[in-house]
Amino acid sequence: MIPAAELFVKAEDMLVEVLGRVRGDDWRIMLPPMVTVAGHPAARRRTVRQAVGDHVREQMVVPDLLAGATAVELPVGDVLGSDPQETVARLSAGACAAVAKLVDGTAVVHAPGGDRTTEDYLWQLDVGRCWMAHDVAMYLGSRACPFPEDLARAMWEHTAPDADRWRADGWFAPEPLPMPPDVSWRDRFLRTAGRDPHPAIHGHGH
């Protein structure tokens, strides 16, 4: 697999685990905007259920897009059904199976936001999955970032040299956070992206 594909599988495993923690009223927790990408669903405040629904819509078309499909439209309506976690896990398995077949990172993907290389498309998906896992975990009350250190290090090593572009595209916050000495790879990645590794969350946004 190409590097972005290997990290996609790691990020998917992490996100499926985090979303598996959601219970009952947790689905109504209000999350802050995840990115500032114009027109992106994650650029607005959403409940956990809305955020997971948007994630699932994106996930449903990943295999077709990677297979070269054109003019793919995201599904509408309720895509989660009565068992959202089963839906998330099933679609994750399908997306990971499609990603595992990739050998050419330069192939063109006709993504809804415009054509891009397979590698670029996957890196964007990787970042999005990291942010969603982090935000949901924090708003569920976790005190620890869910990123495995190997995933966080690989994400930092790829994105940090090009951080200005990630900021300009709205996936990183406008300014990085101060970098204390001897921080974990998790904190290094998050702080470079301008995201607080330990946000003070009150009331969980219900």
MARDOLO-713156 format. One line per 5 residues: number of its first residue (from 1); their letters; for each residue x, y, z of N, C-alpha, C. Coordinates in steps of 0.001 Angstrom, whole numbers, plus 524288, in hexadecimal, padded with zeros to 5 digits. Layout:
! MARDOLO-713156
NUM) A) X,Y,Z,X,Y,Z,X,Y,Z; ...
***
This chain:
! MARDOLO-713156
1) MIPAA) 80345,7FB4C,80000,80000,80000,80000,80367,804E5,80000; 8015F,80907,7FDBE,80416,80E05,7FE00,803A2,81021,8039B; 8074A,81386,80547,8075A,81546,80AC3,8022B,8178A,80CAB; 7FFA9,81ACE,80987,7FAB9,81D25,80B37,7F689,81900,80C07; 7F6E0,814B9,80919,7F314,8107E,809A4,7F3F9,80D7B,80EB5
6) ELFVK) 7F8ED,80C92,81009,7FA14,809E2,814F0,7F809,80D0B,81997; 7F8B9,81227,81953,7F6E4,8157B,81D9D,7F0F1,815E7,81DA4; 7EE87,81583,8190B,7E8D7,81585,818D0,7E6AE,81101,81C0E; 7E8F5,80C68,81B79,7E71D,807D8,81E6A,7E7DE,808B5,82448; 7EC5E,80AE3,825D9,7ED46,80C05,82B65,7E959,80FFF,82D75
11) AEDML) 7E862,81421,82A51,7E4B6,8182E,82BFA,7DF2D,81605,82C4C; 7DDD2,8128F,828AC,7D89E,81028,828C7,7D7E9,80CDB,82DB9; 7DBC6,809B6,82EF4,7DB69,80674,833AB,7DA98,809DB,8387E; 7DD8B,80E26,838BE,7DD0A,811C2,83D24,7D793,8141E,83D59; 7D5A0,815ED,838EB,7D08E,8188D,838DC,7CC21,814C5,83A16
16) VEVLG) 7CC61,81012,83806,7C856,80C2C,83939,7C835,80B15,83F18; 7CCDB,80AC4,8417D,7CD12,809D7,84727,7CA9C,80E62,84A22; 7CBEC,81332,848A5,7C9CB,817C3,84B5A,7C3E2,81806,84AA8; 7C202,81749,845F5,7BC5F,817A1,84502,7B974,8132A,847AA; 7BC26,80EED,848B8,7B9B7,80AA5,84B99,7B893,80BFE,85140
21) RVRGD) 7BAD7,8105D,8532F,7B9D4,81206,85896,7B4C6,8152D,8591F; 7B284,816F2,854C9,7ADFF,81A6C,854F7,7A937,81764,856DE; 7A677,81990,85AA6,7A1E9,816F8,85CE9,79D83,81AF2,85DCD; 798B2,8193C,85D1B,79426,81C46,85EB9,79448,82200,85D4A; 79425,82548,86159,79408,82AEF,8608C,79912,82D1A,85E3B
26) DWRIM) 79D35,829E0,85E1C,7A217,82BBD,85BC1,7A143,82D82,8561D; 79D8B,82B1A,8536F,79CA0,82C6D,84DF4,79AE9,83210,84D4C; 798F4,83468,85195,7970F,839D5,8513E,79B1D,83DDC,852E1; 79FB7,83C13,85480,7A3E0,83FBC,855EE,7A52C,84327,85138; 7A5B0,8482B,8522E,7A6E4,84BDA,84DF7,7ACD2,84C88,84D80
31) LPPMV) 7AECA,84B98,848D9,7B45A,84C2D,847C4,7B56B,85172,84533; 7BA07,853A3,8461E,7BB65,85887,84381,7BCC7,8577B,83DCB; 7BD1B,85B8D,83A94,7BEF9,85AC2,83532,7C451,8581C,83544; 7C4FC,8544C,831DE,7C9CC,85141,831CB,7CDEF,853B3,82E43; 7CC28,8563D,82A22,7CFA9,858A1,82650,7CD53,85DD5,8249A
36) TVAGH) 7D041,860B1,8216D,7CE31,86588,81F1E,7CDE9,8650F,81938; 7CD94,8604C,8173D,7CD47,85F5C,8119E,7C801,86145,80F96; 7C811,864D7,80BE9,7C333,86713,809DE,7BFA4,862D0,807B8; 7BABE,862D3,8098A,7B6E1,85F26,80799,7B73E,859AA,809D0; 7BB14,85895,80D12,7BBAE,8535C,80F49,7B7DE,852AE,813D3
41) PAARR) 7B549,84E18,81439,7B19C,84D46,8188F,7B40D,84E26,81DEA; 7B91B,84D07,81E67,7BBB3,84D87,8237B,7BD36,8531C,824CA; 7BBDA,856C7,82168,7BD05,85C4B,82287,7B8B0,85EDF,825A7; 7B4EC,85BD3,82774,7B0A5,85DEA,82A9E,7B02F,85AB6,82FAB; 7AD66,85CEB,8336B,7AC4C,85A01,83830,7A887,85590,836EF
46) RTVRQ) 7A99B,850F7,8390D,7A650,84C68,83815,7A5C9,84934,83D10; 7A184,84652,83D7B,7A137,84272,8419B,7A4B8,83DE1,84015; 7A5EA,83A97,843F3,7A901,835F4,842C5,7A64B,832B4,83E91; 7A122,83226,83EEF,79E57,82F09,83B02,79ED2,8317B,83598; 79E51,836A7,83546,79EE1,8393E,83036,7A466,83884,82E12
51) AVGDH) 7A846,838FB,83182,7ADB1,8385E,82FCC,7AEBA,832D3,82DDB; 7ACAD,82EF9,830A7,7AD70,8298F,82F03,7AA71,8288C,829E8; 7A5D7,82ADB,8295A,7A2F5,82A50,8247C,7A5F7,82C84,81FE1; 7A85C,83113,82095,7AB82,83363,81C65,7B036,82FE8,81B27; 7B29A,82DBF,81F31,7B703,82A2F,81E6D,7B551,8256A,81B48
56) VREQM) 7B0D9,82336,81CA1,7AEF1,81E89,819F5,7ADB4,81FBA,8143A; 7AB66,82445,8132F,7AA5A,825AC,80DB4,7AF65,825D5,80A87; 7B363,82828,80CC9,7B875,82852,80A29,7BAA7,822DC,80970; 7BA2D,81FB8,80D83,7BC5C,81A70,80D61,7B9C2,8170F,80940; 7B4B7,817E0,80864,7B1CE,81498,804C3,7B3D0,814FC,7FF2A
61) VVPDL) 7B62A,81961,7FDCE,7B7E1,81A16,7F865,7BDBD,8193D,7F7AF; 7C0A1,81852,7FBF5,7C648,817A6,7FB84,7C7C9,8133C,7F7CD; 7C57F,80E81,7F846,7C714,80A54,7F4AB,7C621,80BB6,7EEED; 7C1AA,80E15,7EDBA,7C082,80F7B,7E84A,7C453,8139A,7E64A; 7C575,81780,7E98D,7C914,81B9C,7E7E1,7CE85,81965,7E6E4
66) LAGAT) 7D04E,815EB,7EA41,7D576,813A0,7E98F,7D5AD,81004,7E4DD; 7D126,80E15,7E342,7D0DF,80ABE,7DE9D,7D07E,80DEC,7D999; 7D06A,81333,7DA19,7D06E,81682,7D577,7CB32,818AD,7D3DE; 7C732,817F8,7D722,7C1FF,819DD,7D5BE,7C1F7,81FD2,7D534; 7BE97,821AD,7D1E2,7BDF6,8274E,7D12B,7B867,828E5,7D2A8
71) AVELP) 7B7AE,82DD0,7D3A6,7B285,83004,7D4DB,7AFD4,82D26,7D95A; 7B2CC,82BBA,7DD58,7B09F,82925,7E1F2,7AE60,82D45,7E596; 7A975,82C89,7E728,7A6EE,83026,7EABD,7A653,82D9B,7F018; 7A711,830AE,7F426,7A679,82E9D,7F968,7A0C5,82D4E,7FA7A; 79FBD,828F4,7FD1B,79A5C,8278A,7FE72,797E3,82BAA,801F5
76) VGDVL) 792B5,82BE3,801E9,78FD6,82F83,8053C,78C4E,82C6B,808E3; 789FF,82F2D,80CA8,7866D,82CA5,8104F,78948,829C2,814A1; 78659,8269F,81794,7888C,823C4,81C05,78B98,81F0E,81A01; 790AF,81F26,81AAB,793F9,81ADC,818CE,795E5,8176C,81D46; 79496,818D8,8221F,79695,815F1,8269E,7932C,81154,82823
81) GSDPQ) 78E0C,811D1,82754,78A8D,80D94,828C4,78A0C,80CE2,82E9C; 78815,80855,8303A,786FD,8075F,835C5,78BDA,805C1,838D3; 79012,8045D,83616,794E2,802AF,838AB,7997F,80592,83637; 79A46,80A83,837B5,79E61,80DA3,83543,7A3CA,80B30,8359A; 7A504,808BD,83A09,7AA3D,8068F,83A97,7AB2D,80200,836DE
86) ETVAR) 7A718,7FEE1,835E6,7A7A6,7FAA1,83218,7A876,7FCE4,82CA9; 7A59A,8011D,82B78,7A631,803AD,82668,7ABBA,805C7,825C6; 7ADB5,8085E,829CE,7B2FD,80A8A,829A4,7B6FA,80635,828CC; 7B690,801F6,82BC8,7BA65,7FDB4,82B65,7BA28,7FB0D,8260C; 7B580,7FA3B,82409,7B4EA,7F79E,81EF5,7B734,7FAE1,81A8A
91) LSAGA) 7B5FA,7FFF0,81A8F,7B7F7,80352,8166C,7BDD9,80435,816F8; 7BFC4,80436,81BC0,7C55F,804AA,81C99,7C837,80001,81A36; 7C612,7FB59,81B0E,7C883,7F6A2,818DD,7C89C,7F6E3,812E8; 7C45A,7F8CD,81097,7C426,7F93F,80AEC,7C806,7FD30,808D2; 7C86F,801A3,80B79,7CC15,805AF,809C7,7D1B6,803CF,80A61
96) CAAVA) 7D2E8,8013D,80EBA,7D83A,7FF55,80F93,7D9B0,7FB2C,80B85; 7D5F3,7F7E7,80A14,7D705,7F3F0,80617,7D847,7F681,800DF; 7D575,7FAB1,7FF95,7D67B,7FD7B,7FAAD,7DBC7,8002D,7FAD3; 7DD02,80285,7FF45,7E1F4,80554,7FFDC,7E697,8018F,7FFAF; 7E5E4,7FCDD,801C9,7EA22,7F90E,801FE,7EBF8,7F75F,7FC93
101) KLVDG) 7E8C6,7F827,7F8A7,7EA1F,7F696,7F34F,7ED52,7FAB5,7F06B; 7EDE5,7FF54,7F2BF,7F05B,803A8,7EFF7,7F643,802EC,7EF7A; 7F83C,803DD,7EAD1,7FDE2,8039D,7E9EC,7FFE7,80885,7E731; 7FC5E,80BB2,7E518,7FDF3,81058,7E229,7FBC4,8153B,7E4B6; 7FF25,8181B,7E77E,7FD67,81CD2,7EA26,7FC83,82165,7E685
106) TAVVH) 7FE25,820D9,7E195,7FD88,82531,7DDDE,7F889,824CB,7DAA8; 7F5A6,82079,7DB26,7F0B9,81FEF,7D84A,7ECE7,82431,7D9F7; 7E98F,825D8,7D663,7E5F9,82A22,7D772,7E0F7,82814,7D9F3; 7DF4C,82AB9,7DE15,7DA48,829AC,7E097,7D6AB,82E46,7DF69; 7D203,82D0C,7DD79,7CE38,83124,7DC28,7CAD7,8323F,7E0F8
111) APGGD) 7CD3C,834A2,7E4E6,7CA9E,835B2,7E9DB,7C691,83A04,7E935; 7C2A1,83A2C,7ECBB,7BE98,83E3C,7EC5A,7C0CD,843C4,7EC57; 7C521,844A4,7EF0B,7C76E,849DE,7EF42,7CB16,84B1D,7EAC9; 7CBAC,8477C,7E729,7CF25,84859,7E2C0,7D314,843EA,7E228; 7D53B,84354,7DD86,7D8F6,83F23,7DC81,7DE02,83FF3,7DFA0
116) RTTED) 7E028,83BA0,7E174,7E52F,83BD0,7E429,7E7B5,83676,7E3B9; 7ECAA,83619,7E50E,7EF2B,830FE,7E4E3,7ED17,82D91,7E94E; 7ED9E,82883,7E892,7EBF0,824D5,7ECA3,7EEAB,825FB,7F1CC; 7F3CA,82723,7F177,7F6C8,8283E,7F632,7F497,82D03,7F909; 7F3A6,83144,7F631,7F194,83608,7F89F,7EC28,8351A,7FAEC
121) YLWQL) 7E8EA,83248,7F80C,7E39E,83112,7F9E2,7E3DF,82E17,7FF0D; 7E74D,82A2E,7FF59,7E7AB,82706,80417,7E9E7,82A1C,808A4; 7EDCC,82D6C,807A6,7EFE6,83087,80BF5,7EBB2,83401,80E52; 7E864,83631,80AFF,7E426,83979,80D08,7E064,8363A,8104C; 7DF21,83188,80E6C,7DBC1,82E17,8117E,7DE5B,82CA5,816AA
126) DVGRC) 7E373,82BB7,81681,7E648,82A4C,81B4B,7E5E8,82EA1,81F57; 7E6E2,83374,81DAC,7E697,837E4,8214B,7E10F,8386B,82377; 7DD33,83806,82017,7D7C6,83879,821D5,7D653,83466,825DB; 7D831,82FA7,82527,7D702,82B86,828EA,7D9C1,82C81,82E20; 7DE7F,82E92,82DD9,7E13A,82FED,832B5,7DE39,83413,835BF
131) WMAHD) 7DC87,83827,83310,7D9C6,83C62,835CB,7D493,83A73,83803; 7D1D5,8373B,83515,7CCCB,83562,83707,7CD82,831E5,83BD4; 7D150,82E68,83BA0,7D242,82AFB,8401A,7D3C2,82E2E,844E2; 7D70F,83214,84421,7D8BC,83555,8487F,7D41C,83852,84AC9; 7D10A,83AED,84779,7CCBD,83E26,84969,7C8A0,83ADF,84C31
136) VAMYL) 7C720,8367E,849E0,7C320,8333B,84C56,7C52B,8311D,8518C; 7CA06,82F4D,851A7,7CC32,82D38,85687,7CC3E,83164,85AC8; 7CDEF,8361B,8596D,7CE29,83A4B,85D4C,7C8BA,83BAA,85F4E; 7C4EB,83C00,85BCB,7BFAC,83D8C,85D67,7BCB1,83923,86009; 7BEAF,8345C,85FA5,7BC84,83014,862B8,7BEDB,82FF5,86833
141) GSRAC) 7C2C5,8334F,86915,7C503,833AC,86E46,7CA4B,8311D,86EF3; 7CCA0,82F3D,86AA4,7D1C4,82CD7,86B19,7D5D6,830F2,86C90; 7D997,82F5F,86FAB,7DDED,832D5,87116,7E2C4,831B9,86DBD; 7E25F,82DD2,86A5C,7E6E5,82C57,8672E,7E579,82C63,86169; 7E8D8,82EB1,85E49,7E82A,82E9B,858A2,7E843,828EB,856C0
146) PFPED) 7E4D9,82778,85334,7E491,821F5,85198,7E8B9,82048,84DB1; 7EBF9,823E8,84BBC,7EFC4,82276,847B0,7F3E3,81EB1,849CD; 7F4C3,81A56,84735,7F97E,81750,84860,7FE48,81A99,846F8; 80281,819FF,849D5,80723,81D36,848EB,80962,81C65,8436E; 80925,8178F,8415E,80B5A,816B3,83C29,80824,8197F,837FC
151) LARAM) 80309,819A6,838AE,7FFBC,81C8B,8350D,800D0,82260,83578; 800FF,82461,83A3A,801E3,829FC,83B01,80725,82BA3,838BE; 80B1E,82874,83993,8104A,829DF,83783,81040,82A04,8318F; 80DFB,82610,82F2A,80DCC,825E7,82977,80A9B,82A74,82746; 80650,82BCF,829D9,80327,83033,82813,80629,83550,82894
156) WEHTA) 808F1,835F2,82CF8,80C0A,83AAF,82DB9,81063,83B0A,829AC; 8131F,836B8,828D1,8177F,836CB,82529,815C6,83826,81F9B; 8110A,8369D,81E30,80F31,837E6,818F2,80D19,83D75,8188A; 80A23,83F21,81C7F,80762,84426,81C05,80A93,848D3,81DD0; 80E1B,84824,82190,810F1,84CA1,823BB,81412,84FAD,81FA4
161) PDADR) 816D5,84D09,81C03,819C7,8500B,81824,8164F,8534F,81494; 81152,851CB,81422,80DB0,85484,810B3,80944,856FC,813D9; 80A62,8586A,818B9,80648,85A47,81C41,8038B,85F29,81A35; 8066E,86294,81796,803FC,8675A,8158A,7FFB0,86619,811A5; 80095,86233,80E6E,7FC7E,860BC,80AA9,7F7BE,85E70,80D6D
166) WRADG) 7F8C1,85B36,8116F,7F462,858FF,8145A,7F143,85D4C,81719; 7F3F2,86164,818E7,7F135,865D8,81B3D,7EE0F,868C9,81721; 7F080,869C3,812AF,7EDD3,86CA6,80E88,7E90C,869BD,80C93; 7E94A,86485,80CA6,7E4E5,8615F,80ACE,7E0B4,86087,80EF8; 7E1BF,86251,813CF,7DDD1,86208,817E7,7DDD7,85D1E,81B36
171) WFAPE) 7E1D5,859C1,81A7E,7E212,854FA,81D9B,7E528,855B9,822A4; 7E8A8,85998,822B2,7EB65,85B27,8276E,7E94D,86077,8291C; 7E98F,8618F,82E36,7E7F2,866A6,83034,7EBB6,86AD9,82E31; 7EA11,86FD0,82E52,7ED4B,873FF,82C18,7F2BA,8747A,82E76; 7F35E,8730E,8336E,7F877,8738E,835FB,7F9C8,86E8B,838F4
176) PLPMP) 7FEC8,86CDD,838D7,80054,8686F,83C21,8005D,86A04,841D9; 7FFFB,8663F,84549,80057,8674D,84AE3,80605,866D2,84CAC; 80770,8697B,850F7,80CC5,86905,852F4,80E43,8634C,853D0; 81325,8620E,852C2,814F9,85CAC,8531D,8189D,85C0A,857CC; 816A2,859F6,85C19,81A13,858FD,86098,81E3C,854EC,85F23
181) PDVSW) 82278,854BA,8621E,8266E,850B9,86110,8247D,84B50,8629A; 82679,84774,85FE9,8257C,841FA,8614D,81FAF,8408B,8614A; 81CCB,84273,85D70,8174D,840FE,85D17,816BA,83BD7,85A2F; 8124D,8394D,85AEF,81128,83476,8581D,8104C,835AD,85258; 81076,8319F,84F2C,80F3E,83269,8499F,8099C,8342C,848F1
186) RDRFL) 80622,83256,84C51,800AD,8340C,84C16,80059,839FB,84CB4; 802D2,83BE8,850D5,802A0,84187,851D5,80580,84498,84D9E; 809BB,8426E,84BA3,80CAD,84522,8478E,8094D,845D7,842A7; 806A2,841AE,84121,8033A,841EC,83C8A,7FEC1,845CA,83D6F; 7FC33,8455D,841EC,7F7C1,848C3,8430C,7F967,84E7C,84372
191) RTAGR) 7FDA1,84F85,84627,7FF5C,854EE,846DD,80130,8575A,841B5; 803BE,85452,83E76,80546,8564B,8394F,80079,857CC,83624; 7FC44,854DE,836E9,7F766,855F9,8342F,7F427,85A31,836D7; 7F618,85C4A,83B43,7F33B,86058,83E05,7EE9C,85E52,8411C; 7EED7,85955,8428E,7EA85,856EC,84575,7EC57,855AD,84AFD
196) DPHPA) 7E92D,8570E,84ED4,7EA84,85648,8544E,7EA3D,85072,855AA; 7EE8B,84E1D,85752,7EE6B,84890,858C5,7EB0B,8476E,85D89; 7EA46,84B6A,860D8,7E753,84AA4,865AC,7E35F,84F18,8665D; 7DF6E,84F56,862F4,7DBC8,853AF,86348,7D88B,85389,86842; 7D757,8581B,86A4F,7D3F1,8587B,86EE6,7CE52,8588A,86D06
201) IHGHG) 7CBAD,85437,86DBA,7C661,85391,86BBB,7C2A7,8536D,87055; 7BEE4,856F4,87054,7BB2C,85759,874A5,7B5AF,85618,872B0; 7B30B,8529A,8756E,7ADA7,8516A,8740C,7ACF5,84DE4,86F67; 7B137,84C9F,86CC7,7B117,848F9,8686B,7AD69,84A8D,86416; 7ABA9,84F77,863FA,7A8EE,85187,85F70,7A37A,84F80,85E9D
206) H) 7A0FD,84D42,86283,79B9A,84B5F,861C6,797FA,84FF8,86095
***
